[in-house]
Amino acid sequence: MIGVYPTNRPALRDARTAVLSSAVSGPARLRDVCREEIARLTRIACELQCSVLLRGTDGSVISLRTTGAGEFSVPISREPTVSAPIYDYDGSATASIALFEYAGRVAEATEHVLRVLIRSTARAMSERWFRFFHRREWIIAARREDETRTSIILAVDRSRTLIGADHAAREFLKTTGRRFEPGLAIAEFFGCDFTPGRGRRYCDVALYLQSRNESSPWLALITPPDLGTVQGGSRERLQVHTRPRLDVLDTATIAAEQEQRCGLPGRMLRCIEGYIDVHLQRNLSVEELASHLGISTSYFARSFRSSVGLAPHAYVIRRRLMRAQELLVSTDLPIVDIALATGFADQSHFCRRFQQMTGEPPRTYRLQHQWLSTRDGSPFSCTSLPGSA
């Protein structure tokens, strides 16, 4: 599996941080990224006749919901009915959700429900923000299968080292007498060194992971990087790729995943992936691919989809677009030549498909990544993804 990555990943992450930090305040960025969680919360707040504020650590405040009886101004000094912190990608507090009930003191049972609701929303927003920042990396969401219900989220780079950890993961390390630093091995959390990209490479993979201290195992959900997502890309694509997963991670998810997994053997999968990469410029049919492996078309199509999470035709299109990304950044070839070299019928077909995947046309993609390459002082190069062979 070949993708386009910068050779200097920390420099790109610094540039990405600058872009995120230079735009608007923390609460405003959270409101834009976490639209689903905020919409769900404000609908409930409306029914309960409450007001909800996003309060940033920088002092900025955004009202998410009024009561419907005109604009409701909450005094800064007033204590909220319930509140919960939202954490940044580096584990630091970046904002908080505060819910204010002003029609009298709420019942104790209602306040308990509101507290659970606000904490759940804050946790989901923290997870989505972490996934948004690290969307070009492998994301591991894990939960201990014991009474503690400890849950963590990690970001892993192509060399299988940790480059990011959420607030809960950092706190978990502190309880073991350690602290998080970029470059730690996955084994710091799990009792095994595994390849994050094993299994299907274009959709989530659920599995059990051994605990480092041989206690209860972890339930884990591994999300592959979204190679098509770039800054300024499709909002709808980002909403799907960065959606929170921790609340749906349970034993039933693992069991369903294990029942579904019945794909091509590793040797056959590597063989057909290599064959596709060599012949991308040709019109590859399912029949040709199945014949290359010496198996029936129906069995190949079913097993291939189970292995990588995409139908053969969709996978070929994705590989063509990824090859085009390489050529756009590493060469000065005209776009029409890149379209033909990667197997597209014409430039128009290529541009339409490319924009569907990345959210921007090829010319814009090339200019942006060449600018980043110049800014970072390190040109982009082709490197293997995690788990590729």
Steps between C-alpha positions, in 0.01 A plus 500: 500500500659830391385842618624857490657614824748771591838380617487752786175414681555726806548800272172430323321456833641837613371659181163334551488628860575852379218483247256379765613755757508804274139498392243548777461443873498153654123483562429620144723226354334240722156617395594462135660156535256349754176597330330165558564490874397864544180457298400200713571686824319818401185309402490348848578836662209655315260238639634557852481881475874532560781705352834353397832682469836401358763671714859503379803505724595819316193673648284485187136394536251379241130451570374173348138522608252757632175408671276622222373797702751741360876519543601374842810662643681288760702702750867409482507457878211257509585136557352262240258226596740246351822532300774280357846565348590445134860400431728597215695253286799532735299415812470856631164657580387725215139580591203388705130448449284676754124446530289755686147428623324820608136405562576399858709226656484176300407176670790286619416219256482746210831655599661156500371437146627841388840428651526171310386672181750785524791270585412267213481793256829647622669160466366458146613850400847436643523177300381660179748786537785255561399300193469819295853611585650152446285400203810424290617242754387162628262548794464237773197533728519248785301414812596269785268203538471529878315692764715813455369562148822688422496633143782660301569631150840487334646621169762278335728587209625281218795376707261368769602754761263718698478863391184598688300404809180645639455629855380163633800316348743745659328467837511120467877513448540715811335229712776263389779746583566595139422801283413537135764613255483482120691197377387253765434146383148358486617244756491776764124446505452152362691183573582440136653678204249479220451651158221761514419448133438128513167381369285733295686816408214730403254450786504452876631170638384381844714256699622399846841619619697350785551720804857602582477368857311184399178615666170538314540548122420812300215527251650696212374667184766598245415772248730536196617845384280693262753562225250700298428754769695824478460837665190663353363166378144378502323566829272202448799272452662630817182453701488131405870428544534679834177384665548381861525122542573436868136485610424216256808296585391188689527121485213482250699716257800268528284188456332641189839592354641152558198340335538718189874457453554237236713654228784405271811340652782747555713358220220529244406849618858625463521337158187666364587838653835488323337395173256791519776753572703382200203515261317811620509658155295211357130426523503234773189283519393285792527198272865577418590548866330176604667314214842627611445327835342193345170529691139562401376854439228486765734360768767758416261795512352390833833418664677810369233730638522326838879542502529870411149637560454604136368330188775423244395780262484759781842384622653542154358853477640582843845370406494704178416814693772431756752452216377828352566671835860381481545629146336835573741570786820337380492589127415791269302283258193668348175389661381341177812279492447399862140409422603270215797354693270394783238331281230767470323545167562876486588803709137584575430154644817516708428848640146404595612187685794677665280777639252242631777336702699802621241777498708717265614494134842356403653840423411637845630182666832533317546868590412446866734205551784663309458802731510277807804323360680831450390631840621189681823476303439136415340377179231237509602147425340160457510285809325187617193521714488319833427137455590491132731243365 
